[in-house]
Amino acid sequence: MATGGLDACGVKARILAAGRAEFARHGVTAGSVRAIGAEAGVTAAMINYYFGGKRALYDAVVAEAQGRLRDRIAPALAEPGRPGLAARLAGAYFDFLAEDRELQRLLLHEVLDGGDGVRALASRYVAPLRALLRQHFGDDDEALHLAVSLFGAVAGYFLYEPVLAAFFGEAPRSAAALARRRSHVVRLARALEEMPR
């Protein structure tokens, strides 16, 4: 289906990209549908037509990013019995966040804004993640803390990027800095996975 001579898939992709950038900068509450429309080259009415409103667009942006993340970590899960699963997952998650500069920022805005949105976000995205971790690592207290520790070791690097530039004295996203951090995270994951429980 085309709208005004425009390819519907292309229009939706542009709206998603503009929405991802706007929500990463300002969050869903302060994000502007007009700004998203201007960036995507569409009207606010077209955003409503394709997505049903700002909140639905935000949900689509997060779902799209989560889908890309699942695709990225799927190979790490392909051989669950092979040793080093935590290291493979940590490396895959690190690689994803090194490429995707916006997902964490838009989720962080949601967490900081608080309210019902956070609870809905948790039920949609954290519950399936916990099920995945339970399947591969178990559901005991140590397994959950392993997951939180690895998540923090990977995610914290990208969340605190501006501070880390001053701390390390180099750009945290330089190829050399990313390679060193990835290596560290993978070693940490191996060590955590090998800890006696």
N, C-alpha and C positions, 0 to 999 in steps of 0.2 A: 504494500500500500504506500502511495506517495502523497505527501501533503504539500500543495503549492509547488509542485515540481521537485520537491526534496525527497530524497530517499529516507523512509521512516527509520531504518536501522541506523543510518548515518546521523540523523537528527537525534535519536535517542542516545547514541554514543557521545555526541557532542554535549548534550545536556548532562549526561552522567559525569563526563570529564570536568565540565564547568562546576557542577554541583560538588564533586569531590574536592576541587580546589577551594571553593567558597566555604564549604563546611570545615575544611582543615584550617582555614584562616580564622573563621569566626564562630564556628559551632552551628548547630541546627537552630538554636534560638535566635541568635543574632544574624545568621546567614540571610542574605537577601535574594529573593526570587528574581527581582529585577536585575541584580548583578549577574546572577547565573544566566538569565536570558540574554543579557548583553554579551557575555563572554561566549555563549553558545550560538549567538546570532538568531535567537528565536524570541518570541513573546512569552510573557508569563502565562498567557492562555494556552500556549503550546506545551509548556511544562505541565500544567494541570491536565491537559488532554492526554499526554503520554504517561504521566506518573500519578496524577490524582492529587497533587499538592506538594508542599515543601517537605512535610514529614515523610510522605511516601517516597519522595525522591531520595531523601536521606537514607531511608531503609534500603532502597535499591542500591545506593552507593555502597553502603556497608555490606550488603549481601554480595554484591559483585566482588568487592575486595576480599571478603571471606572465601568466596569461591576460588579466587586466584590463589589464596593462601592454601586452601585444601589441595588444589592441584599441585602446588609447589611441594607440599610435605608428603603427598601420596607415595612417591618413590621411596622415601625414607621408611615408610610403613610396609612396603611391599614384602619384606622378608622379616616378619616380626620375631622369629626365633633366632635370627642372626645376632651375635653380640654387637653392642655399640648402637642400639636403637636410640638412646637418649642423645648421643653425639650426632647421629644423622639428623634427628629432628631439630636439635639446636642449630646445626649448620644450615639446614633448609630454611628455618625460621629467620636466621640471621640474613641469609641471602635475600629472602623476600623483603625484609625491612630495609636492607641496603638499597634495594631498587624502588620500593614504594615509600615515598617520603610523606604521604598524606594520611594513610590509614590510622596510624597511632595518634596523630594530631586530632583527627576528627573524633576518634573514640575518647581521647582525653578531654576534649571539650564537653562531651556528653557526661562523662564522670564528674567533671568539675561543676557542671550546671546542676547536677543532682536530680532529685525528684523521681517521678514514675518512669521517666525515660531510661534511667540507669537500671531499674529493676527489669524493665522490658528487654533492654539490651542484654542483661545478664541471662535472662531466661532463654533468649533466642540464640546467643552465641557462646556463652560460657558453659551452659548445660551440655551441649553436644561435645564441646572440647573435653569436659570432665569425663564424659562417657568414653571418648577415644582414649584418654589417658588411663582410665580404669581398665579398659580392655587390654592395653599393652603393658601397664606397669602395676596394676593392682589398685586396690581402694584403701589401703592402710594409710595411716598418718604420714609415714615416711615417704610413700609414693606421692602423696599430695604436696608435701613440702619440697620434694625433688622437682616437681613440675613448677611450683611457684618460684623456686630458686633459679631454675633455668630460664623461665619466662622473664624474671627480673634481670638476670645477667644479660640477656639479649635485648629486651625492650628498653631497659634503662639507658643503655649506650646511645640509642637513637633519641630517646626523650630528652636526655640531658646534653645533647650535642653542643649547644652554645657554651655551656659551662665547661665541657670537656676540652674544647678548643683552648681555653685558657689553662686548664689543668695539665694537658699533655704538651702544649706549645706547638701544636700542629692541627691542621684541619682534620677533624674526626672522619670525614668522608673521603679523604685522600685514599688512593688505592693501597698505599703501604699501611696506613692506619687501619683500614678495614680488614686487610689481610691479617695483621697482627691480632686484632680483636677477635676475628672469626676463629683463628687458631686457638686463642685463649679460651673462648667459649666452648669449643669442641673438647679441649683438654679438661675443662671444668666438668662438662657433661659426663665424660668418661669416668672421672674421679668420683662424681656423685653417684653414678650408676653402680660403681664397684664398691661403694661403701657398704659395710655389713648392716643389715637391718635387724 
